């Protein structure tokens, strides 16, 4: 796990579980785009090239991921 050191902090385990649950709600492409951008720090153009999609599609997928995360926050 990339963020293993965070597990030592108080209350972080529960937040990680919630975040994993939210990310799992995304469809496979949206999840891949989101994780490539947030965890791998790739730009939209590089993500688009790697996945063979348009940059506009990457932008749309990032926006979709944000909606999933915000809606999940409202539910918690």
Backbone bond lengths (Angstrom), bond angles and torsions (degrees), N, CA, C in turn:
res aa  C-N    CA-C-N  psi(-1)  N-CA   C-N-CA  omega(-1)  CA-C   N-CA-C  phi
1 X - - - 1.452 - - 1.520 108.69 -
2 X 1.289 116.65 132.36 1.464 121.32 -175.62 1.518 113.23 -64.64
3 X 1.309 116.86 -33.22 1.460 120.68 -172.89 1.525 111.53 -109.03
4 X 1.307 116.59 35.89 1.461 121.91 -175.56 1.531 112.64 -56.02
5 X 1.313 117.91 -37.64 1.459 120.65 -177.44 1.521 112.36 -63.61
6 X 1.331 118.54 -23.98 1.462 121.67 179.39 1.520 111.71 -70.05
7 X 1.313 117.56 -22.69 1.452 120.18 -177.17 1.522 112.16 -65.29
8 X 1.287 117.55 -17.89 1.463 120.85 -179.85 1.526 112.36 -76.44
9 X 1.325 116.83 -20.09 1.463 120.74 -177.21 1.532 110.51 -77.88
10 X 1.308 115.34 146.46 1.456 121.70 -178.79 1.529 111.56 -63.89
11 X 1.331 116.91 130.98 1.458 121.46 176.02 1.513 115.68 79.96
12 X 1.314 117.06 -6.21 1.453 120.12 -176.34 1.523 111.34 -73.78
13 X 1.317 117.95 -33.93 1.461 120.97 -179.98 1.522 111.58 -56.25
14 X 1.314 116.59 -47.14 1.465 120.43 -179.65 1.521 111.09 -63.22
15 X 1.314 116.67 -40.52 1.471 120.13 179.22 1.523 111.08 -66.70
16 X 1.333 117.10 -38.87 1.465 120.33 177.34 1.521 111.27 -63.55
17 X 1.304 116.87 -39.13 1.468 120.84 177.62 1.520 109.74 -62.95
18 X 1.330 117.49 -44.48 1.463 121.03 178.28 1.524 111.15 -62.78
19 X 1.333 117.07 -42.49 1.458 120.93 -179.75 1.529 110.89 -64.64
20 X 1.330 117.27 -43.46 1.467 120.71 177.98 1.520 110.73 -60.31
21 X 1.322 116.55 -41.60 1.463 121.25 179.02 1.528 110.66 -61.89
22 X 1.326 116.02 -42.28 1.475 120.68 179.54 1.521 110.93 -65.22
23 X 1.312 116.50 -43.54 1.469 120.09 -178.98 1.526 110.18 -65.50
24 X 1.326 117.78 -36.42 1.468 120.96 178.22 1.525 112.52 -64.69
25 X 1.333 117.53 -22.87 1.469 121.04 178.52 1.533 112.03 -70.60
26 X 1.314 116.68 -19.32 1.467 121.22 -178.89 1.525 109.81 -76.47
27 X 1.342 115.61 149.24 1.462 117.51 173.94 1.530 108.55 -70.07
28 X 1.318 116.46 166.49 1.472 121.35 -170.93 1.527 113.16 -58.15
29 X 1.313 117.78 -43.46 1.473 120.02 -178.17 1.518 111.08 -68.96
30 X 1.318 117.14 -44.06 1.465 120.76 178.99 1.516 110.06 -61.78
31 X 1.329 116.48 -43.29 1.469 120.95 178.54 1.526 110.56 -61.22
32 X 1.327 117.71 -44.72 1.468 121.32 -179.97 1.523 110.93 -62.03
33 X 1.325 116.58 -46.03 1.469 120.93 179.90 1.530 109.95 -61.70
34 X 1.321 116.45 -47.06 1.464 121.15 -178.72 1.526 111.30 -59.88
35 X 1.333 116.74 -47.69 1.464 120.28 -177.81 1.524 112.31 -69.02
36 X 1.322 117.12 -37.30 1.468 119.89 177.07 1.530 110.46 -62.94
37 X 1.325 115.85 -38.83 1.460 119.58 -178.51 1.529 111.25 -75.08
38 X 1.324 117.50 -48.23 1.463 121.14 -173.80 1.522 114.40 -80.69
39 X 1.314 117.48 -40.65 1.462 119.28 -176.27 1.523 113.33 -93.78
40 X 1.330 116.17 -36.79 1.461 119.61 -178.39 1.522 112.52 -94.78
41 X 1.337 116.72 -4.40 1.479 123.38 178.26 1.524 112.90 57.23
42 X 1.323 116.87 37.05 1.462 120.26 177.73 1.517 109.61 -87.18
43 X 1.320 115.51 146.45 1.455 121.10 176.23 1.515 110.75 -79.48
44 X 1.316 115.30 166.36 1.463 120.35 -177.87 1.530 111.91 -59.57
45 X 1.329 117.74 -42.54 1.469 120.88 -178.54 1.527 111.03 -63.59
46 X 1.320 117.12 -40.87 1.463 119.99 179.99 1.531 111.34 -68.65
47 X 1.320 116.64 -39.56 1.465 119.97 176.64 1.523 109.88 -62.43
48 X 1.319 116.13 -45.50 1.464 120.71 179.44 1.521 111.33 -58.85
49 X 1.321 116.76 -43.26 1.463 120.81 179.74 1.522 111.23 -65.10
50 X 1.317 116.98 -42.71 1.470 120.53 -179.19 1.524 112.54 -65.94
51 X 1.338 116.46 -36.17 1.459 119.91 -176.74 1.529 113.14 -95.59
52 X 1.332 116.62 -7.87 1.460 119.92 179.92 1.514 113.08 70.60
53 X 1.333 116.40 35.48 1.458 121.45 178.31 1.523 108.74 -124.87
54 X 1.325 116.32 168.20 1.463 121.27 179.93 1.531 110.45 -75.98
55 X 1.318 115.59 153.70 1.465 120.88 176.86 1.528 109.51 -59.48
56 X 1.321 117.42 -37.97 1.467 120.92 178.28 1.529 110.77 -60.53
57 X 1.320 116.81 -35.62 1.461 120.72 177.49 1.530 110.63 -67.62
58 X 1.316 116.97 -38.47 1.472 120.82 175.89 1.526 109.11 -61.61
59 X 1.315 117.43 -45.90 1.464 121.56 178.93 1.523 110.69 -58.87
60 X 1.336 116.63 -43.57 1.455 121.33 -179.94 1.535 110.45 -63.95
61 X 1.324 116.29 -41.47 1.469 120.75 -178.98 1.529 111.47 -67.04
62 X 1.319 117.50 -38.17 1.472 120.94 177.08 1.531 109.09 -63.62
63 X 1.318 116.87 -44.80 1.467 120.71 178.29 1.529 110.57 -61.24
64 X 1.322 116.67 -41.74 1.463 121.65 178.33 1.536 110.62 -61.94
65 X 1.318 116.66 -41.84 1.466 121.01 178.34 1.527 110.81 -62.57
66 X 1.310 116.82 -41.32 1.457 120.67 179.07 1.525 111.11 -63.03
67 X 1.333 116.64 -38.62 1.462 120.57 177.98 1.525 109.91 -62.90
68 X 1.327 117.28 -43.65 1.467 121.14 178.20 1.525 110.25 -59.24
69 X 1.316 116.91 -43.89 1.463 120.70 -178.63 1.523 111.94 -67.57
70 X 1.317 116.93 -40.86 1.471 120.78 -179.72 1.531 110.18 -68.39
71 X 1.325 116.91 -43.06 1.457 119.91 178.62 1.526 111.10 -62.86
72 X 1.307 116.62 -38.18 1.460 121.15 178.32 1.530 110.31 -65.69
73 X 1.332 116.81 -37.33 1.470 120.18 176.94 1.523 110.22 -61.79
74 X 1.323 116.93 -39.59 1.465 121.19 -179.41 1.519 110.71 -65.29
75 X 1.332 117.05 -31.19 1.462 121.58 -179.16 1.526 112.59 -77.26
76 X 1.319 117.06 -28.64 1.479 121.23 -176.15 1.504 112.95 -72.66
